[in-house]
Amino acid sequence: MRAVEPIRIAELARQVPGQWVALRDGVIVEAASSLDQLMSALAVRCISDVTVMRSPVEDEAELVGLG
């Protein structure tokens, strides 16, 4: 059995504050300023197996507990 290293999402997110990012295997494969731009860039590159999230800016408030 191989050891699996945890993905440090917060560390990755700090690299591109305020951007929408696509992550795969602990690596940012694409980043863009809007979700539409990100999805278009992923489509052009035929990438579909990623996790998509928005990276907050440093002083942005967090929203927790929706629903």
C-alpha positions as CSV (number, residue, x, y, z in Angstrom):
1,M,0.0,0.0,0.0
2,R,1.4,3.4,-0.9
3,A,1.4,6.3,1.5
4,V,-0.9,9.2,0.6
5,E,0.2,12.7,1.4
6,P,-2.4,15.2,2.5
7,I,-3.2,18.1,0.1
8,R,-2.6,21.4,1.7
9,I,-5.5,23.4,0.1
10,A,-5.0,26.5,2.2
11,E,-1.3,26.7,1.1
12,L,-2.3,26.3,-2.6
13,A,-5.0,28.9,-2.3
14,R,-2.6,31.5,-0.9
15,Q,-0.7,31.3,-4.2
16,V,-3.6,32.8,-6.2
17,P,-5.7,35.0,-3.9
18,G,-9.1,36.1,-5.3
19,Q,-8.9,33.6,-8.2
20,W,-11.0,30.6,-9.1
21,V,-8.7,27.6,-9.2
22,A,-8.9,24.0,-10.5
23,L,-7.0,21.5,-8.5
24,R,-5.8,18.0,-9.3
25,D,-3.7,15.8,-7.1
26,G,-2.6,18.7,-5.0
27,V,-1.6,20.9,-7.9
28,I,-3.2,24.0,-9.4
29,V,-3.9,23.1,-13.0
30,E,-5.6,26.3,-14.0
31,A,-6.6,29.7,-12.4
32,A,-8.8,32.5,-13.6
33,S,-10.5,35.6,-12.2
34,S,-14.0,34.3,-12.9
35,L,-15.6,31.0,-12.8
36,D,-16.7,31.3,-16.5
37,Q,-13.1,32.0,-17.5
38,L,-11.9,29.0,-15.5
39,M,-14.4,26.7,-17.0
40,S,-13.7,27.9,-20.5
41,A,-9.9,27.4,-20.0
42,L,-10.5,23.9,-18.7
43,A,-12.8,23.1,-21.6
44,V,-10.1,24.2,-24.1
45,R,-7.6,22.0,-22.4
46,C,-10.1,19.1,-22.2
47,I,-9.7,18.9,-18.4
48,S,-12.7,17.6,-16.5
49,D,-11.5,15.7,-13.5
50,V,-10.6,18.6,-11.1
51,T,-11.8,20.2,-7.9
52,V,-12.9,23.8,-8.4
53,M,-12.9,26.4,-5.7
54,R,-12.4,30.1,-5.2
55,S,-9.4,31.2,-3.3
56,P,-10.3,34.1,-0.9
57,V,-8.2,37.2,-0.5
58,E,-6.4,37.5,2.9
59,D,-8.9,39.9,4.6
60,E,-12.1,38.4,3.1
61,A,-14.7,37.3,5.6
62,E,-15.5,33.6,5.8
63,L,-19.1,32.4,5.4
64,V,-19.7,29.3,7.4
65,G,-22.8,27.2,8.1
66,L,-25.2,27.8,5.2
67,G,-28.4,25.9,5.3
